[in-house]
Amino acid sequence: MEESDNETELLVPLERSSKCCSVPRDVIASVIACIGSFIMGIALGYSSPALASETFSDFLGTKDNQFWFGSLLAVGAIFGGPIGGVLRSLVGLKFTLMLCNLPLGIGWLLILGKFSVATAFIGRVLTGVGIGVASFASPLYVSEVADKSRRGVLGLFFQLTVSIGILVSFALGTVLSWNYLALVFMIISVVNCLMILIIPESPRWYLTQHLDQDALESLKWLYRSEQRATIEINFLRNTLINSIENRNDGAVSRFSLADLKSREIHRPILIGIGLMVFQQLSGINAIMFYTSSIFSKAGFQDNPSLPTIITGSVLVAATFLSCFCIDCLGRRVLLLISGVFMTASMVCFGLYYYLTEEVSRTDLSWLSLSSVCAFIISFSFGWSSIPWLACSEIMPAKAKNFGISVTTISNWLFTFLITKEVVDLTYLLHSYGTMWLFAVFCAISVLFVAVCLPETKGKSLEEIQSHFTRGSAAR
């Protein structure tokens, strides 16, 4: 990892050769940390089978209540981001990942209890808080414990497990009623809490708390090598000292809003906000939240669950395939390719609605399914996962809590706005106009990436931070 990689390889050949057949522990830690993102996926997917259930729809009552149930998840997640930042400062990333399961478990309990519409709404908000914390902590933890050579692939585990969670929610929704579905998801939250006990705390967090020995033990667990852990902790300690300003008393200075005047602080934060906003303006969650109803209108009234499972499977498969491209093509190239094909796919989906609504064509169900699948494949190859990965990579160490909290809030705020207002947009612009508006945003996102986002492939977190520092000094 970093400049000491060659030195590490010379010093510890025996340790590496003896463990060559073992699963690297940074992979194990990353997979366990991403159980939280799996729960995020099942929460995102839950509204589709739940709202398709006549029993649950009757329980909620009005259409407005149903739309609010679909949207309130994002409202809770808006608050989850800053809560995650506070928890990271107080207890570290490991225990933040554990504590996110508390509101999740209570939220699922309130939903399955069917006490009242109000308690169902509160439960939906609490599950949102839980996944908001998870969406803050999971990608950040992975970026801090993963080896540089695997950080791109492991960073995509976050979105891959989200996609698997959505698919599981869709699939289980075909065989389980909405309340048993909530019960299963509550049990998964409990299991997740126990699994987190296995993994170590982030060594970078330990160092920011001046707990050097604990950081060393964490690195020993991750690398299975005391020699490499010692080399790595010396490197991290030196780069931490060099990358964060120090007060005269030698203590690490804390972030303040005045630091936003610095280009090396505000530029990566603004880029992160832009990535998160454009991810939602692509229209992905407007499609995923209401998949069943979209395909029902498209001509799949007899079996509306089939297209949702198909699209969920496509989402998983495409995200999995992107793992093999991330460290080959790089973040920028994948986002650019993804954005171009998303634009074309959304134009075709809008064309389907135009032909059915304005020209009265009734034989174009194949166009709706193919357009949405093409969009999901394109989205999964770049915009589904790379914004989360890039935000965890580019944020300056000094402002990491603030920066990732703000970008997480931005993501969930626009998730809420899109899912809540998509119906009003449809009334205003018609379905085809709404899809073409999303296509315009997809096209703008391509320009944004081309102009603003630096490539982070193969670089350490400290090297990425130095890119913004050099840019600031140059100005």
C-alpha positions as CSV (number, residue, x, y, z in Angstrom):
1,M,0.0,0.0,0.0
2,E,1.6,3.5,-0.7
3,E,5.2,4.2,-1.3
4,S,6.3,1.4,1.1
5,D,4.7,-1.3,-0.9
6,N,8.0,-2.5,-2.5
7,E,9.7,-2.4,0.8
8,T,6.9,-4.4,2.4
9,E,7.1,-7.0,-0.3
10,L,10.9,-7.4,0.3
11,L,10.5,-7.6,4.1
12,V,7.6,-10.0,4.4
13,P,7.7,-12.6,1.5
14,L,7.3,-15.5,3.9
15,E,4.2,-14.1,5.4
16,R,2.6,-13.4,2.1
17,S,3.5,-16.7,0.5
18,S,2.2,-18.6,3.6
19,K,-1.1,-16.8,3.3
20,C,-1.5,-16.9,-0.5
21,C,-4.3,-19.3,-0.3
22,S,-6.2,-17.4,2.4
23,V,-8.9,-14.8,1.9
24,P,-7.3,-11.4,2.7
25,R,-8.7,-10.1,5.9
26,D,-9.3,-6.6,4.4
27,V,-11.7,-8.5,2.1
28,I,-13.4,-10.2,5.0
29,A,-13.7,-6.9,6.9
30,S,-15.1,-5.1,3.9
31,V,-17.7,-7.8,3.1
32,I,-18.9,-7.8,6.7
33,A,-19.1,-4.0,6.8
34,C,-21.2,-4.2,3.6
35,I,-23.9,-6.2,5.4
36,G,-25.2,-2.8,6.4
37,S,-25.5,-1.8,2.7
38,F,-27.3,-5.1,2.0
39,I,-29.9,-4.0,4.6
40,M,-30.0,-0.6,2.8
41,G,-30.9,-2.5,-0.4
42,I,-33.7,-4.5,1.2
43,A,-35.1,-1.3,2.8
44,L,-35.1,0.4,-0.6
45,G,-36.7,-2.5,-2.3
46,Y,-39.3,-3.2,0.5
47,S,-41.8,-0.5,-0.6
48,S,-42.3,-2.1,-4.0
49,P,-43.7,-5.5,-2.8
50,A,-45.3,-3.9,0.3
51,L,-47.2,-1.3,-1.7
52,A,-48.2,-4.0,-4.2
53,S,-49.9,-5.9,-1.4
54,E,-53.6,-5.1,-1.2
55,T,-53.6,-5.8,2.5
56,F,-50.9,-3.3,3.2
57,S,-52.2,-0.7,0.7
58,D,-55.6,-1.0,2.4
59,F,-54.0,-0.5,5.8
60,L,-52.2,2.7,4.6
61,G,-55.4,3.9,3.1
62,T,-55.0,6.8,0.7
63,K,-52.7,7.0,-2.2
64,D,-51.0,10.0,-0.5
65,N,-50.2,7.8,2.5
66,Q,-48.7,5.2,0.1
67,F,-46.5,7.7,-1.6
68,W,-45.4,9.0,1.8
69,F,-44.5,5.5,3.0
70,G,-42.3,5.1,-0.1
71,S,-40.6,8.5,0.5
72,L,-40.2,8.6,4.3
73,L,-37.3,6.2,4.1
74,A,-35.2,8.9,2.5
75,V,-36.4,11.5,5.1
76,G,-34.9,9.4,7.9
77,A,-31.7,8.7,5.9
78,I,-31.2,12.5,5.5
79,F,-30.7,12.6,9.3
80,G,-28.7,9.4,9.3
81,G,-25.7,10.9,7.5
82,P,-24.9,13.6,10.2
83,I,-25.7,11.1,13.0
84,G,-23.1,8.8,11.4
85,G,-20.6,11.6,11.4
86,V,-21.1,12.3,15.1
87,L,-20.9,8.6,16.0
88,R,-17.7,8.1,14.0
89,S,-16.1,11.0,16.0
90,L,-17.3,9.5,19.3
91,V,-17.0,5.8,19.0
92,G,-15.3,5.0,15.6
93,L,-16.6,3.4,12.4
94,K,-16.9,-0.2,13.8
95,F,-19.4,0.8,16.5
96,T,-21.1,3.2,14.2
97,L,-21.8,0.2,11.9
98,M,-23.2,-1.7,14.9
99,L,-25.3,1.1,16.2
100,C,-27.1,1.7,12.9
101,N,-28.9,-1.6,13.5
102,L,-30.7,-0.1,16.6
103,P,-33.1,2.2,14.6
104,L,-33.3,-0.5,11.9
105,G,-34.6,-3.1,14.3
106,I,-37.1,-0.8,16.0
107,G,-38.3,0.5,12.6
108,W,-39.0,-2.9,11.2
109,L,-40.8,-3.9,14.5
110,L,-43.1,-0.8,14.2
111,I,-43.9,-1.7,10.6
112,L,-44.7,-5.3,11.1
113,G,-46.7,-4.6,14.2
114,K,-49.3,-2.8,12.1
115,F,-50.2,-0.6,15.1
116,S,-51.4,2.4,13.1
117,V,-50.5,4.3,9.9
118,A,-48.6,6.8,12.1
119,T,-46.4,4.1,13.7
120,A,-45.7,2.6,10.2
121,F,-44.5,6.0,9.1
122,I,-42.3,6.3,12.2
123,G,-40.9,2.9,11.6
124,R,-40.2,3.8,8.0
125,V,-38.3,7.0,9.2
126,L,-36.3,5.0,11.7
127,T,-35.3,2.4,9.1
128,G,-34.2,5.4,7.0
129,V,-32.1,6.7,9.9
130,G,-30.4,3.3,10.1
131,I,-29.6,3.0,6.4
132,G,-28.5,6.7,6.4
133,V,-25.9,5.8,9.1
134,A,-24.9,2.7,7.2
135,S,-24.5,4.6,3.9
136,F,-22.2,7.0,5.7
137,A,-20.1,4.3,7.5
138,S,-19.9,1.3,5.2
139,P,-18.1,2.9,2.2
140,L,-15.9,4.9,4.5
141,Y,-14.9,1.9,6.5
142,V,-14.1,-0.1,3.3
143,S,-12.0,2.8,1.9
144,E,-10.0,3.0,5.1
145,V,-9.2,-0.7,5.6
146,A,-8.9,-1.9,2.0
147,D,-5.5,-2.4,0.5
148,K,-4.8,0.2,-2.3
149,S,-4.7,-2.6,-4.9
150,R,-8.2,-3.8,-4.0
151,R,-9.9,-0.6,-2.9
152,G,-11.7,-0.1,-6.2
153,V,-13.2,-3.6,-6.3
154,L,-14.0,-3.6,-2.6
155,G,-15.5,-0.2,-2.9
156,L,-18.0,-1.6,-5.3
157,F,-19.1,-4.2,-2.7
158,F,-21.1,-1.4,-1.2
159,Q,-23.4,-1.0,-4.2
160,L,-23.2,-4.7,-5.1
161,T,-24.7,-5.6,-1.7
162,V,-27.3,-2.8,-2.1
163,S,-28.3,-4.3,-5.4
164,I,-28.5,-7.8,-3.9
165,G,-30.6,-6.5,-1.1
166,I,-33.0,-4.9,-3.6
167,L,-33.3,-8.2,-5.5
168,V,-33.8,-10.2,-2.3
169,S,-36.6,-7.8,-1.2
170,F,-38.3,-8.2,-4.6
171,A,-37.9,-12.0,-4.6
172,L,-39.0,-12.6,-1.0
173,G,-41.9,-10.2,-1.7
174,T,-43.4,-12.8,-4.1
175,V,-43.6,-15.5,-1.4
176,L,-43.9,-13.6,1.9
177,S,-46.5,-11.2,3.0
178,W,-45.4,-7.6,3.8
179,N,-45.3,-8.2,7.6
180,Y,-43.3,-11.5,7.5
181,L,-41.0,-9.7,5.1
182,A,-40.4,-7.0,7.7
183,L,-39.8,-9.7,10.4
184,V,-37.1,-11.4,8.2
185,F,-35.4,-8.0,7.7
186,M,-35.5,-7.3,11.5
187,I,-33.7,-10.6,12.1
188,I,-31.1,-9.7,9.5
189,S,-30.4,-6.4,11.4
190,V,-29.7,-8.4,14.6
191,V,-27.4,-10.8,12.8
192,N,-25.6,-7.8,11.2
193,C,-25.0,-6.3,14.7
194,L,-23.3,-9.5,15.9
195,M,-21.2,-9.9,12.7
196,I,-19.6,-6.5,13.1
197,L,-18.0,-7.7,16.4
198,I,-15.6,-9.8,14.2
199,I,-13.9,-7.0,12.4
200,P,-11.4,-4.4,13.8
201,E,-11.7,-0.7,14.1
202,S,-10.3,1.4,11.2
203,P,-6.6,2.0,12.0
204,R,-6.8,5.5,10.5
205,W,-9.5,6.4,13.1
206,Y,-7.3,5.0,15.9
207,L,-4.5,7.2,14.7
208,T,-6.6,10.3,14.7
209,Q,-7.5,9.5,18.4
210,H,-3.7,9.1,19.2
211,L,-4.3,5.3,19.9
212,D,-1.2,4.1,18.0
213,Q,-1.0,0.7,19.7
214,D,-4.6,0.0,18.9
215,A,-4.0,1.0,15.3
216,L,-1.1,-1.4,15.1
217,E,-3.2,-4.2,16.4
218,S,-5.9,-3.4,13.9
219,L,-3.3,-3.5,11.1
220,K,-1.9,-6.8,12.4
221,W,-5.3,-8.3,12.1
222,L,-5.8,-7.0,8.6
223,Y,-2.4,-8.0,7.2
224,R,-1.6,-11.1,9.3
225,S,1.9,-9.7,9.5
226,E,3.6,-7.7,12.3
227,Q,6.3,-6.5,9.9
228,R,3.9,-5.1,7.3
229,A,1.7,-3.6,10.1
230,T,4.7,-1.8,11.5
231,I,5.7,-0.4,8.1
232,E,2.1,0.6,7.4
233,I,1.5,2.4,10.7
234,N,4.7,4.4,10.2
235,F,3.5,5.4,6.8
236,L,0.0,6.4,7.9
237,R,1.4,8.3,10.9
238,N,3.7,10.3,8.8
239,T,1.1,11.1,6.1
240,L,-1.4,12.0,8.8
241,I,1.1,14.5,10.3
242,N,1.9,15.9,6.8
243,S,-1.7,16.1,5.5
244,I,-3.4,17.7,8.6
245,E,-2.4,21.1,10.0
246,N,-1.1,20.9,13.6
247,R,-1.5,23.5,16.3
248,N,1.5,24.8,18.3
249,D,0.9,22.3,21.0
250,G,1.2,19.4,18.6
251,A,-2.4,18.3,18.7
252,V,-4.3,17.7,15.5
253,S,-6.4,20.7,14.6
254,R,-10.1,20.1,14.3
255,F,-12.3,21.0,11.3
256,S,-14.2,24.3,11.5
257,L,-16.6,26.0,8.9
258,A,-13.8,28.6,8.3
259,D,-11.8,25.8,6.7
260,L,-14.3,25.7,3.9
261,K,-12.6,28.8,2.5
262,S,-9.7,26.5,1.6
263,R,-9.9,25.1,-1.9
264,E,-8.4,21.8,-0.8
265,I,-11.3,21.4,1.5
266,H,-14.3,22.8,-0.3
267,R,-13.4,21.5,-3.8
268,P,-13.6,17.8,-3.0
269,I,-16.8,18.4,-0.9
270,L,-18.5,20.2,-3.8
271,I,-17.4,17.4,-6.2
272,G,-18.9,14.9,-3.8
273,I,-22.2,16.8,-3.6
274,G,-22.3,17.0,-7.4
275,L,-21.8,13.2,-7.8
276,M,-24.5,12.4,-5.2
277,V,-27.0,14.9,-6.7
278,F,-26.5,13.7,-10.3
279,Q,-26.8,10.1,-9.1
280,Q,-30.4,10.8,-8.0
281,L,-31.2,13.2,-10.8
282,S,-30.6,10.2,-13.2
283,G,-34.0,9.0,-12.1
284,I,-32.9,5.6,-10.7
285,N,-34.8,5.7,-7.5
286,A,-37.9,7.0,-9.2
287,I,-37.8,3.7,-11.1
288,M,-36.8,1.4,-8.3
289,F,-39.2,2.7,-5.6
290,Y,-42.2,2.2,-7.9
291,T,-41.0,-0.7,-10.1
292,S,-44.2,-2.7,-9.8
293,S,-46.5,0.2,-10.7
294,I,-44.3,1.3,-13.6
295,F,-44.4,-2.1,-15.2
296,S,-48.0,-2.6,-14.4
297,K,-48.7,0.5,-16.5
298,A,-46.4,-0.9,-19.2
299,G,-48.6,-3.9,-19.7
300,F,-47.5,-6.4,-17.0
301,Q,-50.7,-6.3,-14.9
302,D,-51.1,-10.1,-14.7
303,N,-47.6,-10.6,-13.2
304,P,-46.1,-7.3,-12.1
305,S,-43.6,-9.0,-9.8
306,L,-41.8,-10.7,-12.7
307,P,-40.3,-7.5,-14.2
308,T,-39.2,-6.3,-10.8
309,I,-37.3,-9.5,-10.2
310,I,-35.8,-9.3,-13.7
311,T,-34.6,-5.7,-13.2
312,G,-33.3,-6.6,-9.8
313,S,-31.3,-9.5,-11.3
314,V,-30.0,-7.2,-14.0
315,L,-28.9,-4.7,-11.3
316,V,-26.9,-7.3,-9.4
317,A,-25.3,-8.9,-12.5
318,A,-24.3,-5.5,-14.0
319,T,-22.8,-4.3,-10.7
320,F,-20.9,-7.6,-10.3
321,L,-19.4,-7.3,-13.8
322,S,-18.4,-3.7,-13.1
323,C,-16.1,-5.0,-10.3
324,F,-13.9,-6.4,-13.0
325,C,-13.6,-3.0,-14.8
326,I,-13.2,-0.5,-11.9
327,D,-9.4,-0.9,-11.5
328,C,-8.9,-1.5,-15.2
329,L,-10.7,1.5,-16.7
330,G,-10.8,3.8,-13.7
331,R,-13.5,5.7,-12.0
332,R,-13.8,8.6,-14.6
333,V,-14.0,6.4,-17.7
334,L,-16.7,4.2,-16.1
335,L,-18.8,7.2,-15.1
336,L,-18.5,8.8,-18.5
337,I,-19.5,5.5,-20.3
338,S,-22.2,4.9,-17.8
339,G,-23.6,8.4,-18.2
340,V,-23.7,8.3,-22.0
341,F,-25.7,5.0,-22.1
342,M,-28.0,6.1,-19.3
343,T,-28.9,9.2,-21.3
344,A,-29.7,7.0,-24.4
345,S,-31.7,4.5,-22.3
346,M,-33.8,7.1,-20.6
347,V,-34.5,8.8,-24.0
348,C,-35.8,5.4,-25.2
349,F,-37.9,4.9,-22.1
350,G,-39.4,8.4,-22.6
351,L,-40.1,7.4,-26.3
352,Y,-42.1,4.4,-25.1
353,Y,-44.3,6.6,-22.9
354,Y,-44.7,9.1,-25.8
355,L,-45.8,6.4,-28.2
356,T,-48.2,4.8,-25.7
357,E,-49.7,8.1,-24.4
358,E,-49.7,10.3,-27.5
359,V,-49.8,7.8,-30.4
360,S,-51.9,5.1,-28.5
361,R,-49.5,2.3,-29.3
362,T,-50.3,-0.8,-27.2
363,D,-47.7,-3.3,-28.4
364,L,-44.6,-1.8,-26.9
365,S,-44.2,-3.6,-23.6
366,W,-40.9,-5.0,-24.9
367,L,-39.6,-1.4,-25.3
368,S,-40.3,-0.5,-21.6
369,L,-38.6,-3.6,-20.3
370,S,-35.6,-3.3,-22.6
371,S,-35.2,0.4,-22.0
372,V,-35.3,0.1,-18.2
373,C,-32.9,-2.9,-18.2
374,A,-30.5,-1.0,-20.5
375,F,-30.7,1.9,-18.1
376,I,-30.1,-0.2,-15.0
377,I,-27.1,-2.0,-16.7
378,S,-25.6,1.4,-17.6
379,F,-26.3,2.9,-14.2
380,S,-24.8,-0.2,-12.5
381,F,-21.6,0.1,-14.4
382,G,-20.8,3.5,-13.0
383,W,-23.2,5.8,-11.4
384,S,-24.7,3.2,-8.9
385,S,-21.5,2.7,-6.9
386,I,-18.7,5.1,-7.9
387,P,-20.2,8.2,-6.3
388,W,-20.1,6.5,-2.9
389,L,-16.6,5.2,-3.6
390,A,-15.3,8.5,-4.9
391,C,-16.7,10.5,-2.0
392,S,-15.0,8.2,0.5
393,E,-11.7,8.5,-1.5
394,I,-11.5,12.3,-2.2
395,M,-12.6,13.7,1.2
396,P,-9.8,15.4,3.1
397,A,-8.9,13.7,6.3
398,K,-9.5,16.9,8.3
399,A,-13.0,17.3,7.0
400,K,-14.0,13.7,6.4
401,N,-16.8,13.6,8.9
402,F,-18.3,16.9,7.6
403,G,-17.7,16.2,3.9
404,I,-19.2,12.7,3.9
405,S,-22.1,13.8,6.1
406,V,-22.9,16.6,3.7
407,T,-22.7,14.3,0.6
408,T,-24.8,11.7,2.3
409,I,-27.4,14.3,3.1
410,S,-27.4,15.5,-0.5
411,N,-28.0,12.0,-1.8
412,W,-30.9,11.2,0.5
413,L,-32.4,14.7,0.2
414,F,-32.6,14.3,-3.6
415,T,-33.8,10.7,-3.2
416,F,-36.7,12.0,-1.2
417,L,-37.5,14.9,-3.6
418,I,-37.4,12.6,-6.6
419,T,-39.5,9.8,-5.1
420,K,-42.0,12.2,-3.6
421,E,-42.4,14.6,-6.5
422,V,-42.1,12.2,-9.5
423,V,-45.9,11.9,-9.5
424,D,-46.3,15.6,-9.7
425,L,-43.6,15.8,-12.4
426,T,-45.6,13.2,-14.4
427,Y,-48.8,15.2,-14.1
428,L,-46.9,18.4,-15.2
429,L,-44.6,17.0,-18.0
430,H,-46.4,13.6,-18.7
431,S,-44.5,10.4,-18.2
432,Y,-42.4,10.9,-21.4
433,G,-41.5,14.4,-20.5
434,T,-40.3,13.3,-17.0
435,M,-38.1,10.6,-18.5
436,W,-36.6,13.0,-21.0
437,L,-35.9,15.4,-18.2
438,F,-34.0,12.7,-16.4
439,A,-32.1,12.1,-19.7
440,V,-31.1,15.7,-19.7
441,F,-29.7,15.4,-16.2
442,C,-27.8,12.3,-17.2
443,A,-26.2,14.2,-20.1
444,I,-25.2,17.1,-17.8
445,S,-23.6,14.5,-15.4
446,V,-21.3,13.4,-18.2
447,L,-20.0,16.9,-18.6
448,F,-19.6,17.3,-14.8
449,V,-17.4,14.3,-14.5
450,A,-15.3,15.2,-17.5
451,V,-14.6,18.7,-16.1
452,C,-14.5,18.2,-12.3
453,L,-13.6,14.7,-11.2
454,P,-9.9,13.6,-10.9
455,E,-9.0,10.0,-11.5
456,T,-8.3,8.1,-8.2
457,K,-7.5,4.6,-9.7
458,G,-4.4,3.1,-8.1
459,K,-3.8,6.0,-5.7
460,S,-3.7,5.9,-1.9
461,L,-6.1,8.1,0.1
462,E,-3.1,10.3,1.0
463,E,-2.0,10.7,-2.6
464,I,-5.6,11.7,-3.6
465,Q,-5.6,14.3,-0.9
466,S,-2.3,15.7,-2.1
467,H,-3.8,16.2,-5.5
468,F,-6.2,18.8,-4.1
469,T,-3.5,20.3,-1.9
470,R,-1.3,20.8,-4.9
471,G,-4.1,22.3,-6.8
472,S,-4.8,24.7,-4.0
473,A,-1.1,25.7,-3.8
474,A,-0.9,26.2,-7.5
475,R,-3.7,28.8,-7.3
